[in-house]
Amino acid sequence: MAREAAISDQDDHPSREEITLGSILAALADPHRRRVVATLVLAPDGTEIGCSSFGLPVTKATRTYHFRMLREAGLIGMIDYGNCRKTYLRRADIEAKFPGLLAWVVAEAEAASG
């Protein structure tokens, strides 16, 4: 289903101009959230992934909290397809504001996994 046919969260996340380094760093402070971002960075641009597909070892309420933190920081966007929500990386916005940040997230994830 195309993003245009779904309900976007455009009013629920900051514009590119509103994204701040402090909110990005706060969102990336948690290893679960860094894992989500690293997974999205490694996926082809435009990929949408269901929140439960990341396999985070947390409760549904905690998972919801983590995705809200990422969305409010401006790292991800979410699309509501009715019976499911998909997450996508706001790659262009992050690269425009903080060039190289996403590469750092991936490098840190790869170093941690050995």
DOVEXVEX-284105 format. One record per residue: residue number from 1; chain; residue in three letters; x, y, z of N, C-alpha, C, O in turn. Coordinates in steps of 0.02 Angstrom, whole numbers, plus 32768, in hexadecimal, padded with zeros to 4 digits. Layout:
<rs>
[NUM,'A','ALA',[X,Y,Z],[X,Y,Z],[X,Y,Z],[X,Y,Z]]
...
</rs>
This chain:
<rs>
[1,'A','MET',[802A,7FC5,8000],[8000,8000,8000],[802D,803E,8000],[805E,8040,8025]]
[2,'A','ALA',[801E,806E,7FD9],[8046,80AB,7FD4],[803C,80D7,8011],[8006,80D7,802F]]
[3,'A','ARG',[8070,80FC,8022],[806B,8129,805C],[8032,815B,8054],[8012,816D,8086]]
[4,'A','GLU',[8025,8170,8017],[7FF0,81A1,800D],[7FAC,8186,8020],[7F80,81AC,8034]]
[5,'A','ALA',[7FA2,8145,8019],[7F62,8126,8028],[7F59,8117,8072],[7F23,8105,8088]]
[6,'A','ALA',[7F8F,811F,8098],[7F8C,8112,80E0],[7F87,8153,8106],[7F8B,818A,80E9]]
[7,'A','ILE',[7F80,814D,8147],[7F7D,8188,8171],[7FC3,8194,818D],[7FDE,816B,81B1]]
[8,'A','SER',[7FE0,81CC,817B],[8024,81DD,8191],[8022,8201,81D3],[7FEE,821B,81E8]]
[9,'A','ASP',[805A,8201,81F5],[805F,8224,8235],[8080,8268,822D],[80A1,8280,825B]]
[10,'A','GLN',[8078,8288,81F4],[809A,82C7,81E6],[8090,82FB,821D],[80BD,8323,822A]]
[11,'A','ASP',[8056,82FC,823D],[804A,832C,8272],[8067,8315,82B5],[8066,833A,82E6]]
[12,'A','ASP',[8080,82D8,82B6],[8095,82BA,82F5],[80E1,82B6,82FC],[80FA,8299,832C]]
[13,'A','HIS',[8106,82D3,82CE],[814F,82D5,82D6],[8169,8318,82BF],[8148,833B,8299]]
[14,'A','PRO',[81A5,832A,82D5],[81BF,836C,82C5],[81D1,8374,827C],[81E3,8343,825A]]
[15,'A','SER',[81CC,83B1,8264],[81E3,83BE,8220],[8230,83BB,8221],[824E,83B9,8257]]
[16,'A','ARG',[824E,83BA,81E7],[8297,83B7,81E3],[82B6,83F0,820C],[82E8,83E6,822F]]
[17,'A','GLU',[829A,842B,8207],[82B5,8465,822A],[82AF,845F,8276],[82D7,847D,829A]]
[18,'A','GLU',[827E,8439,828E],[8273,8432,82D6],[829D,83FA,82F6],[829F,83F5,8333]]
[19,'A','ILE',[82BD,83D2,82CE],[82E6,839C,82E9],[8324,83BA,830A],[8347,83E3,82EC]]
[20,'A','THR',[8332,83A6,8348],[836B,83C0,836C],[839C,8389,837E],[838A,834E,8384]]
[21,'A','LEU',[83DB,839C,8385],[840E,836C,8399],[83FF,834D,83DC],[8408,8311,83E6]]
[22,'A','GLY',[83E7,8375,840B],[83D7,835B,844E],[83A2,8325,844C],[83A9,82F2,846D]]
[23,'A','SER',[836D,832F,8425],[8338,82FC,8421],[8351,82BD,83FE],[833E,8285,8411]]
[24,'A','ILE',[837B,82C6,83CB],[8397,828C,83A8],[83C3,8263,83D7],[83BD,8226,83DB]]
[25,'A','LEU',[83F0,8286,83FB],[841D,8262,8429],[83F7,8241,8462],[8408,8209,8476]]
[26,'A','ALA',[83C3,8261,847B],[839B,8242,84B0],[8379,8203,8496],[8376,81D1,84B9]]
[27,'A','ALA',[835F,8206,8459],[833E,81CB,843C],[8370,8193,8430],[8360,8158,843A]]
[28,'A','LEU',[83AD,81A4,841C],[83DF,8171,840D],[8403,8159,844B],[842E,812C,8445]]
[29,'A','ALA',[83F4,8174,8485],[8415,815F,84C3],[8404,8117,84D6],[842A,80F6,84F9]]
[30,'A','ASP',[83CB,80FF,84BF],[83B4,80BC,84D1],[83CB,808A,849C],[83C2,8096,8460]]
[31,'A','PRO',[83E8,8051,84B0],[83FF,801F,847F],[83C7,8001,8454],[83D4,7FF0,841B]]
[32,'A','HIS',[838B,7FFA,846F],[8354,7FDF,8447],[8343,8010,840F],[8336,7FFB,83D6]]
[33,'A','ARG',[8342,804F,841E],[8332,8081,83EB],[836A,8086,83B7],[835C,808F,837C]]
[34,'A','ARG',[83A8,8080,83CD],[83E0,8080,839C],[83DA,8043,836F],[83E9,8047,8333]]
[35,'A','ARG',[83C4,800B,838A],[83BB,7FCE,8362],[8386,7FD9,832B],[838F,7FC5,82F2]]
[36,'A','VAL',[834F,7FF9,833E],[831A,8008,830D],[8336,8035,82D5],[832C,8027,829A]]
[37,'A','VAL',[8359,806A,82E8],[8374,8098,82B6],[83A7,8075,828A],[83A7,807E,824E]]
[38,'A','ALA',[83D4,804E,82A8],[8406,802A,8280],[83E5,7FFB,824F],[83FC,7FF6,8215]]
[39,'A','THR',[83B2,7FD8,8264],[838D,7FAB,8237],[8370,7FD1,81FC],[8375,7FBB,81C2]]
[40,'A','LEU',[8352,800B,820A],[8335,8033,81D5],[836A,8051,81A7],[835F,8058,816B]]
[41,'A','VAL',[83A3,8064,81C3],[83D9,8080,8199],[83F2,804C,8168],[83FF,805C,812E]]
[42,'A','LEU',[83F8,800E,817E],[8411,7FD8,8153],[83DF,7FC1,811F],[83F2,7FA1,80EE]]
[43,'A','ALA',[839F,7FD0,8129],[836B,7FBE,80F9],[836D,7FEF,80BE],[8384,8027,80C6]]
[44,'A','PRO',[8354,7FDB,8085],[8351,800A,804C],[8328,8048,805E],[82F8,8044,8084]]
[45,'A','ASP',[833B,8080,8042],[8318,80BF,8050],[82CE,80B7,803F],[82BC,809C,800B]]
[46,'A','GLY',[82A4,80CF,806C],[825C,80CB,8061],[823B,808D,807F],[81FE,8086,807D]]
[47,'A','THR',[8264,8060,809A],[8249,8023,80B8],[821D,8034,80F4],[822D,805F,811D]]
[48,'A','GLU',[81E4,8012,80F8],[81B6,8018,8131],[81B4,7FD5,8154],[81AA,7FA1,8135]]
[49,'A','ILE',[81BE,7FD7,8196],[81C0,7F99,81BE],[818E,7F9F,81F7],[8189,7FD3,8218]]
[50,'A','GLY',[8169,7F6A,8203],[813A,7F68,823B],[8160,7F69,827D],[8195,7F4B,8284]]
[51,'A','CYS',[8145,7F8C,82AD],[8166,7F95,82EE],[8178,7F53,8310],[81AC,7F4D,832F]]
[52,'A','SER',[814D,7F21,830B],[815A,7EE1,832C],[818F,7EB8,8307],[81A8,7E87,8322]]
[53,'A','SER',[81A1,7ECC,82CA],[81D2,7EA7,82A2],[821A,7EB1,82B9],[8246,7E8D,82A3]]
[54,'A','PHE',[8226,7EE2,82E4],[826A,7EEF,82FB],[8281,7EBE,8330],[82BC,7EBA,833F]]
[55,'A','GLY',[8252,7E98,834D],[8264,7E66,837E],[8281,7E81,83BF],[82AC,7E62,83DD]]
[56,'A','LEU',[826B,7EBB,83D3],[8284,7ED8,8412],[826B,7EAE,844D],[8230,7E9D,8450]]
[57,'A','PRO',[8298,7E9D,847C],[8285,7E74,84B5],[8265,7E9D,84ED],[827D,7E9E,8526]]
[58,'A','VAL',[822E,7EBE,84DC],[820B,7EEA,850C],[81C0,7EDF,8504],[81A9,7EC0,84D4]]
[59,'A','THR',[819A,7EF8,8534],[8152,7EF3,8531],[8137,7F21,84FA],[815B,7F4C,84E1]]
[60,'A','LYS',[80F9,7F16,84E7],[80DA,7F40,84B3],[80D8,7F89,84C8],[80E5,7FB6,84A0]]
[61,'A','ALA',[80C9,7F96,8507],[80C7,7FDB,8520],[810C,7FFC,851C],[8111,8036,850A]]
[62,'A','THR',[8140,7FD7,852E],[8183,7FF2,852A],[8198,7FFD,84E2],[81B9,802F,84D2]]
[63,'A','ARG',[8185,7FCF,84B7],[8194,7FD7,846F],[8173,8016,8454],[8191,803C,842F]]
[64,'A','THR',[8134,8021,8468],[8110,805E,8453],[8135,809C,846A],[813C,80CC,8445]]
[65,'A','TYR',[814D,809B,84A8],[8173,80D3,84C3],[81B2,80E1,849A],[81C0,811A,8489]]
[66,'A','HIS',[81D8,80AC,848A],[8216,80B4,8463],[8207,80D3,841E],[822B,80FF,8407]]
[67,'A','PHE',[81D4,80BB,83FD],[81C4,80D6,83BB],[81AA,811E,83BF],[81B7,8146,8392]]
[68,'A','ARG',[8187,812E,83F5],[8172,8174,83FE],[81AE,81A1,8408],[81B0,81D8,83EC]]
[69,'A','MET',[81DF,818B,842E],[821C,81B3,8438],[8240,81BF,83F5],[8257,81F7,83E8]]
[70,'A','LEU',[8246,818B,83CD],[8267,8192,838C],[8240,81C0,835D],[825D,81E9,833A]]
[71,'A','ARG',[81FE,81BA,835E],[81D3,81E4,8334],[81D6,822D,8349],[81DE,8259,831F]]
[72,'A','GLU',[81D0,823A,8389],[81D1,827E,83A2],[8215,82A0,8399],[8219,82DD,8393]]
[73,'A','ALA',[824A,8278,8397],[828D,8293,838A],[8296,82A4,8340],[82C1,82CD,832F]]
[74,'A','GLY',[826D,8286,8316],[8273,8292,82CE],[829A,825E,82A8],[82A8,8267,826D]]
[75,'A','LEU',[82AE,8228,82CA],[82D5,81F4,82A9],[82AB,81C8,827C],[82C2,81B2,8247]]
[76,'A','ILE',[826D,81BA,8290],[8242,818F,8269],[81FF,81B1,825D],[81ED,81E2,827E]]
[77,'A','GLY',[81DC,8197,822C],[8197,81A8,8220],[816F,8168,8224],[818B,8132,821F]]
[78,'A','MET',[812F,816E,822E],[8104,8134,8231],[80C7,813E,8205],[80AD,8175,81FF]]
[79,'A','ILE',[80B2,8108,81E5],[8079,8108,81B9],[8046,80D6,81D5],[8058,809D,81E4]]
[80,'A','ASP',[8008,80EC,81DB],[7FD3,80C0,81F3],[7FAD,80A4,81B7],[7F8F,80C9,8190]]
[81,'A','TYR',[7FAF,8062,81B0],[7F8D,8041,8179],[7F4B,8021,8190],[7F32,7FF3,8170]]
[82,'A','GLY',[7F30,803A,81C6],[7EF1,801E,81E0],[7EFD,7FEA,8214],[7EF6,7FF7,8250]]
[83,'A','ASN',[7F10,7FAE,81FF],[7F1B,7F79,822F],[7F64,7F71,8243],[7F75,7F44,826A]]
[84,'A','CYS',[7F90,7F9B,8229],[7FD7,7F98,823C],[7FF7,7FDD,8231],[7FE1,8005,8209]]
[85,'A','ARG',[802C,7FE8,8256],[8054,8025,824E],[8099,8010,8236],[80B6,7FE0,824F]]
[86,'A','LYS',[80B2,8036,8206],[80F4,8029,81EC],[8122,8064,81FD],[810B,809D,8201]]
[87,'A','THR',[8160,8054,8207],[8193,8085,8219],[81C3,808E,81DF],[81D5,805E,81BD]]
[88,'A','TYR',[81D8,80CB,81D3],[820A,80D9,819F],[823C,810C,81BA],[822B,8134,81E5]]
[89,'A','LEU',[8278,8109,81A2],[82AD,8137,81B6],[82A7,8179,8191],[829C,8179,8154]]
[90,'A','ARG',[82AD,81AF,81B4],[82AC,81F1,8194],[82F3,8202,817E],[8310,8234,8193]]
[91,'A','ARG',[830E,81D8,8153],[8353,81DA,813E],[8368,821E,8123],[839A,823A,8138]]
[92,'A','ALA',[8342,8239,80F4],[8354,8278,80D4],[8357,82B1,8107],[8384,82DB,8106]]
[93,'A','ASP',[8326,82B2,8135],[8324,82E6,8168],[8360,82E2,8196],[837F,8314,81A7]]
[94,'A','ILE',[8371,82A5,81AC],[83A8,829C,81DB],[83EB,82AB,81B9],[8416,82CD,81D5]]
[95,'A','GLU',[83F3,8293,817C],[8432,82A0,8158],[843A,82EA,8149],[8472,8304,814A]]
[96,'A','ALA',[8403,830D,813B],[8408,8355,812E],[841C,837C,816D],[8444,83AA,8169]]
[97,'A','LYS',[83FF,8369,81A5],[840D,838C,81E4],[844F,8377,8205],[8474,83A0,821F]]
[98,'A','PHE',[845D,8335,8203],[8496,8319,8227],[84BB,82E7,81FA],[84B7,82AB,8206]]
[99,'A','PRO',[84DF,8300,81C8],[8502,82D2,8199],[8531,82A3,81BF],[8557,82B7,81EA]]
[100,'A','GLY',[852D,8263,81AE],[8558,8231,81CB],[853D,8210,820B],[8558,81DE,8221]]
[101,'A','LEU',[8509,822B,8228],[84EE,8210,8266],[84D5,81C8,825C],[84E3,819D,8287]]
[102,'A','LEU',[84B3,81BB,8226],[8497,8178,821B],[84CF,8145,8210],[84C9,810B,8225]]
[103,'A','ALA',[8505,8159,81F0],[853F,812D,81E7],[855D,811C,822B],[8573,80E3,8236]]
[104,'A','TRP',[855F,814C,8257],[8579,8140,829B],[854D,810E,82BF],[8568,80E1,82E1]]
[105,'A','VAL',[850C,8113,82BA],[84DF,80E4,82DB],[84EC,809D,82C3],[84EE,806E,82EB]]
[106,'A','VAL',[84F4,8095,8282],[8502,8052,8266],[8545,8039,827C],[854C,7FFE,8290]]
[107,'A','ALA',[8578,8063,827A],[85BB,804F,8290],[85BB,8038,82D9],[85DB,8006,82EA]]
[108,'A','GLU',[8597,805C,8303],[8593,8049,834A],[856F,8007,8352],[8583,7FDE,837B]]
[109,'A','ALA',[853B,7FFC,832C],[8515,7FBC,8330],[8541,7F82,8318],[8540,7F4D,8336]]
[110,'A','GLU',[8566,7F8D,82E3],[8592,7F57,82CA],[85CA,7F48,82FA],[85DC,7F0E,8303]]
[111,'A','ALA',[85E5,7F7B,831B],[861B,7F70,834C],[85FF,7F4A,8389],[8621,7F1F,83A5]]
[112,'A','ALA',[85C3,7F5A,839D],[85A4,7F39,83D6],[8594,7EF0,83C9],[8596,7EC7,83F7]]
[113,'A','SER',[8584,7EE0,838A],[8572,7E9B,837A],[85AF,7E6F,836D],[85A9,7E33,8364]]
[114,'A','GLY',[85E9,7E8E,836B],[8627,7E69,8367],[863D,7E5C,8322],[8671,7E3C,8318]]
</rs>
